């Protein structure tokens, strides 16, 4: 598997994907396609017990490439982006994100979609899409389930960024660790699960999601249609994205 922007490996039942597109791991369509290839490759591995997502550089990910978010590219971008989450669901194994730095926009969604999140003290989380005239579909799907409707509304509609300690208090992440102890803490956390039965871990995850009565697949399809058929046809979505690329304040038309 030839990969330019990520690293992928399977070791002792842990499938690891490391984002490696410096400096801040902007998610391009090509990079997301590589992630999807790695996830499809893990799907055929009988010994897979856990999925571990992490990143090199000064940020986990600053989000999706806004330049690929406009015009006739948006359909492909959304399909490729959402394919990552669908493939993560198809793997059925518990997933862990390790965040050391900023996780913003699509990068925040990728981290928070994981079943568990470890973050260093310097990490930040945010969904600033609203400021660019769009909204985060994956966050809209999962955050009400994670932190409740009211906190999810505030987080998505305000677009503000929160530090790791606040993210922990909100229930967005599991643990805050020091950067100096990162590797040891990650290994210890992964070891808590990797010595257990892979089959039982999968079923325990399945049962937990069933207990929530989540219709994730159906919900994501409905959110996609709102995003592509309604949001992306508004004047303000076009203006917000253009303003972001042009590094200026958007002039909203409220339509």
C-alpha positions as CSV (number, residue, x, y, z in Angstrom):
1,X,0.0,0.0,0.0
2,X,1.6,3.3,-1.2
3,X,0.8,6.1,1.2
4,X,2.0,9.7,1.1
5,X,0.1,11.4,3.8
6,X,-0.5,8.8,6.5
7,X,1.2,5.8,8.0
8,X,-0.7,2.6,8.7
9,X,0.3,-0.6,10.5
10,X,-1.2,-3.5,12.4
11,X,0.8,-4.7,15.4
12,X,-0.5,-7.0,18.1
13,X,-4.1,-6.6,17.2
14,X,-3.9,-2.8,17.1
15,X,-4.5,-1.1,13.7
16,X,-2.8,2.3,13.8
17,X,-3.3,5.2,11.4
18,X,-1.0,8.2,11.9
19,X,-1.8,11.4,10.1
20,X,1.4,12.7,8.6
21,X,0.8,15.7,6.4
22,X,2.8,18.6,7.9
23,X,2.4,21.1,9.3
24,X,-1.2,20.7,10.6
25,X,-2.6,17.6,8.8
26,X,-5.1,19.4,6.6
27,X,-7.4,16.6,5.3
28,X,-7.4,16.7,1.5
29,X,-9.4,14.3,-0.6
30,X,-6.2,12.4,-1.5
31,X,-5.3,12.1,2.2
32,X,-8.8,10.9,3.2
33,X,-8.7,8.4,0.4
34,X,-5.5,7.0,1.9
35,X,-7.2,6.8,5.3
36,X,-10.1,4.9,3.7
37,X,-7.7,2.5,2.0
38,X,-6.0,1.8,5.3
39,X,-9.4,1.2,7.0
40,X,-10.5,-1.1,4.2
41,X,-7.2,-3.0,4.6
42,X,-7.8,-3.4,8.4
43,X,-11.3,-4.7,7.7
44,X,-10.0,-8.0,6.4
45,X,-7.7,-8.6,9.4
46,X,-9.2,-11.2,11.7
47,X,-6.8,-10.3,14.5
48,X,-7.8,-6.7,14.7
49,X,-8.9,-5.7,18.2
50,X,-8.5,-1.9,18.3
51,X,-8.2,1.1,16.0
52,X,-5.8,3.8,17.0
53,X,-5.8,7.2,15.4
54,X,-3.0,9.7,16.0
55,X,-0.9,12.4,14.2
56,X,2.5,13.7,13.7
57,X,3.3,17.4,13.8
58,X,2.0,20.3,15.8
59,X,-1.7,19.5,15.3
60,X,-3.9,16.4,15.2
61,X,-5.7,18.0,12.2
62,X,-6.8,21.6,11.4
63,X,-9.7,20.2,9.4
64,X,-10.7,19.5,5.8
65,X,-9.1,21.5,2.9
66,X,-11.6,24.4,2.4
67,X,-10.4,24.7,-1.2
68,X,-11.8,21.3,-2.0
69,X,-15.1,22.2,-0.2
70,X,-16.6,24.3,-3.0
71,X,-18.3,24.0,-6.4
72,X,-18.4,20.6,-8.0
73,X,-15.8,19.2,-5.6
74,X,-18.0,19.3,-2.5
75,X,-20.0,16.1,-3.4
76,X,-16.8,14.1,-3.7
77,X,-15.3,15.7,-0.6
78,X,-18.3,14.9,1.6
79,X,-18.5,11.4,0.2
80,X,-14.8,10.7,0.8
81,X,-14.9,12.4,4.3
82,X,-18.0,10.5,5.5
83,X,-16.6,7.2,4.0
84,X,-14.0,7.3,6.8
85,X,-16.7,7.2,9.5
86,X,-18.7,4.5,7.7
87,X,-15.6,2.4,7.4
88,X,-14.8,2.9,11.1
89,X,-18.3,1.6,11.9
90,X,-17.8,-1.4,9.6
91,X,-14.6,-2.4,11.5
92,X,-16.8,-2.7,14.6
93,X,-13.7,-2.6,16.9
94,X,-13.2,0.0,19.7
95,X,-11.4,3.1,18.4
96,X,-9.1,5.4,20.3
97,X,-7.9,8.8,19.2
98,X,-4.7,10.4,20.6
99,X,-4.7,14.2,20.2
100,X,-1.6,16.3,20.8
101,X,-2.4,19.8,19.6
102,X,-5.4,21.3,17.8
103,X,-8.3,19.2,16.5
104,X,-10.5,21.5,14.5
105,X,-13.3,21.1,12.1
106,X,-13.1,17.8,10.3
107,X,-10.1,16.9,12.4
108,X,-12.2,17.4,15.5
109,X,-14.9,15.2,14.1
110,X,-12.4,12.5,13.2
111,X,-11.1,12.5,16.8
112,X,-14.4,12.7,18.6
113,X,-16.0,10.0,16.4
114,X,-13.6,7.6,18.1
115,X,-15.0,5.7,21.0
116,X,-12.3,7.1,23.3
117,X,-10.1,10.1,23.2
118,X,-6.8,10.8,25.0
119,X,-5.5,14.4,24.7
120,X,-2.4,16.2,26.0
121,X,-2.8,19.4,28.1
122,X,-2.0,21.6,25.1
123,X,-4.7,20.1,22.9
124,X,-7.7,22.1,21.8
125,X,-11.0,21.1,20.2
126,X,-13.4,23.1,18.0
127,X,-16.0,23.1,15.3
128,X,-15.5,26.6,13.7
129,X,-17.4,25.7,10.5
130,X,-20.3,28.0,11.4
131,X,-17.9,31.0,11.0
132,X,-17.3,29.9,7.4
133,X,-21.0,29.6,6.6
134,X,-21.3,25.9,6.9
135,X,-21.9,23.3,9.7
136,X,-20.1,20.1,10.8
137,X,-22.3,17.1,9.7
138,X,-20.5,14.4,11.8
139,X,-20.5,16.6,14.9
140,X,-24.3,17.3,14.3
141,X,-24.7,13.5,14.3
142,X,-22.7,12.4,17.3
143,X,-22.3,15.3,19.7
144,X,-25.9,15.3,21.0
145,X,-25.3,11.6,21.8
146,X,-21.9,12.4,23.5
147,X,-22.5,15.6,25.5
148,X,-26.3,16.1,25.3
149,X,-28.4,18.5,23.1
150,X,-27.7,21.8,24.9
151,X,-23.9,21.5,25.1
152,X,-23.8,20.2,21.5
153,X,-25.9,23.1,20.3
154,X,-23.5,25.6,22.0
155,X,-20.4,23.9,20.7
156,X,-21.6,23.6,17.1
157,X,-23.5,27.0,16.8
158,X,-20.8,29.1,18.6
159,X,-17.8,27.7,16.7
160,X,-15.6,28.3,19.7
161,X,-12.6,26.3,20.6
162,X,-12.1,24.6,24.0
163,X,-9.0,23.6,25.8
164,X,-8.4,20.0,26.8
165,X,-9.5,20.4,30.5
166,X,-12.8,22.0,29.4
167,X,-13.3,19.2,26.8
168,X,-12.8,16.7,29.6
169,X,-15.3,18.4,31.8
170,X,-17.8,18.5,28.9
171,X,-17.4,14.7,28.3
172,X,-15.8,15.2,24.9
173,X,-12.7,13.2,25.8
174,X,-11.6,10.6,28.3
175,X,-8.3,11.7,29.8
176,X,-5.9,14.6,29.8
177,X,-2.3,13.6,29.9
178,X,1.1,15.5,29.9
179,X,3.0,15.6,26.6
180,X,6.1,14.2,28.4
181,X,4.2,11.1,29.4
182,X,2.3,10.7,26.1
183,X,3.8,7.5,24.8
184,X,3.7,5.7,28.1
185,X,0.1,6.8,28.8
186,X,-1.0,5.7,25.4
187,X,0.6,2.3,25.7
188,X,-0.9,1.7,29.1
189,X,-4.3,2.8,27.9
190,X,-4.2,0.6,24.8
191,X,-2.9,-2.3,26.9
192,X,-6.0,-2.2,29.0
193,X,-8.0,-3.4,26.0
194,X,-5.5,-5.2,23.8
195,X,-5.1,-8.2,26.1
196,X,-8.9,-8.8,26.1
197,X,-10.9,-10.9,23.7
198,X,-11.3,-9.2,20.3
199,X,-14.6,-10.9,19.7
200,X,-16.0,-9.8,23.1
201,X,-14.8,-6.3,22.6
202,X,-16.6,-6.1,19.3
203,X,-19.8,-7.4,20.9
204,X,-19.6,-5.2,23.9
205,X,-19.2,-2.1,21.6
206,X,-22.2,-3.3,19.5
207,X,-24.3,-3.8,22.6
208,X,-23.4,-0.4,23.9
209,X,-24.4,1.3,20.7
210,X,-27.6,-0.8,20.5
211,X,-28.4,0.4,24.0
212,X,-28.4,3.9,22.7
213,X,-30.7,2.9,19.9
214,X,-28.5,4.8,17.5
215,X,-29.5,5.1,13.9
216,X,-26.2,6.4,12.8
217,X,-26.3,5.3,9.2
218,X,-29.8,6.7,8.6
219,X,-29.0,9.9,10.5
220,X,-25.9,10.6,8.5
221,X,-27.8,10.1,5.2
222,X,-30.4,12.7,6.3
223,X,-27.7,15.1,7.5
224,X,-25.8,14.8,4.2
225,X,-28.9,15.7,2.2
226,X,-29.4,18.8,4.4
227,X,-25.8,19.7,3.8
228,X,-25.6,19.2,0.1
229,X,-29.1,19.9,-1.0
230,X,-29.9,22.9,1.3
231,X,-26.8,24.3,2.9
232,X,-24.5,24.3,-0.1
233,X,-27.2,26.1,-2.2
234,X,-27.3,29.1,0.1
235,X,-25.6,32.3,-0.7
236,X,-24.1,32.5,2.7
237,X,-22.3,29.1,2.4
238,X,-20.6,30.3,-0.8
239,X,-19.8,33.6,0.8
240,X,-18.4,32.1,4.0
241,X,-16.1,29.7,2.2
242,X,-14.9,32.4,-0.2
243,X,-14.2,34.7,2.7
244,X,-12.2,32.0,4.5
245,X,-10.0,31.4,1.5
246,X,-9.6,35.2,0.9
247,X,-8.8,35.8,4.6
248,X,-11.6,38.4,5.1
249,X,-14.7,38.7,7.2
250,X,-17.8,37.3,5.4
251,X,-20.7,39.5,4.5
252,X,-23.8,37.5,5.3
253,X,-27.0,37.9,3.2
254,X,-29.0,35.6,5.5
255,X,-30.1,33.5,2.6
